[in-house]
Amino acid sequence: MLQQTQVKTVLPYYDRFLKTFPDVFKLAEAEEATLMQHWEGLGYYRRARSMHAAAKRIVEDHDGVFPSDFDEVLALPGIGRYTAGAILSISGDQRFPVLEGNTQRVFSRWVALRRPPTETQSTKLLWQIAESMLPPKKGSGLFNQAAMELGALVCTPKNPNCGECPVRKHCAAHRFGKEAEIPGKLAKIKYESRREYAFVVREAGAGDDEPPRYLMRALPEGVRWSGLWDFPRTIERSIDSVEEAAVEVSVSLNQPLQIGEPLTRIKHAVTKYRIELQVHHADLPSPSASQNHDSESPWKFVTAKEMKKLPLSVTGRKIAKLLD
């Protein structure tokens, strides 16, 4: 959870997660929808699916015991060199280095690295430095945690607090007065603007004493937010008009979509995209039998109450709350 997410954001998720999945067996046998609902709002949902797959692998191949061999840990879904080293050094004090955003910056300043740390040669050198600085016998886990905390709290990206740094006398960047220039500048993300559309389709013909139901589906593999439930929407590219969006969505519904009144507009960000999501009411001229009765159809009509139990994206949840 802490990869690409701040600690203060993670804490309530972590507590709730452990209450539902107290061990690897409970996690491995969990329904993906339940898991994704517990992850809802953390973003980068591939992390949750990788963890789920890793839990299943641990149960099947390691009898529910997390492996202690580096190569076996590295073979688990979603785990790379940094994560494997962090787990084994911190949990078992094995001698493996850790190189992530904070330690990358600490070690870059330590040796006054002039090249951007993300370059291949720089990364290779920093891994070598991280490994060579580990204690020879015991204490690798404590060292790695200290280095990460040093980067997070003292050796910060801007205005590092060198006066409070316990190792400043040995830091080459500080000695040369280059702490503000090192690490070298990272390539800035070039954000792209996108306009997307979502449609709220209410089931026709429901009785006055029945709660309204709205068309949704679980998103398939290979698309953004796969595994989450969502309203009919465009997600693959920027769309110029609501009419064009309706045509595109109609293909996935296998029938034309009739555009209704605007419902809301939501601005949000996904990776390198800055998205304006325009949400409209819409109708289907004649909801097909497949959408109402075919259990194999991905599209289902669900109530606002049922939506509360489904895993939704942040924007999907905002739309759902407008229907409650």
Number of C-alpha atoms within 10 A of each C-alpha: 18 12 11 9 12 11 12 9 13 15 13 10 16 15 11 13 15 12 9 14 16 12 12 19 17 14 23 22 13 16 11 17 17 15 21 25 18 19 24 20 17 20 16 18 18 15 17 20 19 15 20 23 16 22 26 23 18 21 17 13 12 13 12 16 13 16 16 14 11 15 11 13 22 17 13 19 17 18 17 12 15 15 18 23 25 23 19 21 23 18 12 13 19 20 21 21 26 29 25 15 13 20 25 24 25 28 25 27 25 21 16 22 21 16 15 17 23 16 11 10 11 17 16 12 16 24 18 13 18 19 17 11 13 19 13 10 9 13 16 26 25 16 19 25 15 13 21 22 15 19 20 17 14 18 24 18 18 10 10 17 13 16 9 11 14 10 12 17 11 11 20 18 23 20 14 9 12 15 24 15 15 24 23 17 12 11 8 6 9 8 13 12 12 17 20 22 26 27 31 23 22 18 19 14 8 11 8 7 6 8 13 19 20 21 20 21 17 19 19 13 9 8 10 16 20 17 24 21 23 26 23 23 21 19 17 9 9 16 16 12 12 19 13 13 22 22 15 16 19 17 11 13 18 10 15 17 22 16 18 14 10 14 15 14 14 14 12 11 13 11 9 11 15 15 19 17 20 19 23 19 16 20 18 17 11 11 14 13 9 13 17 14 10 12 10 9 13 15 23 21 16 18 20 16 15 10 21 14 11 20 24 27 24 14 17 16 18 13 22 20 13 10 14 12
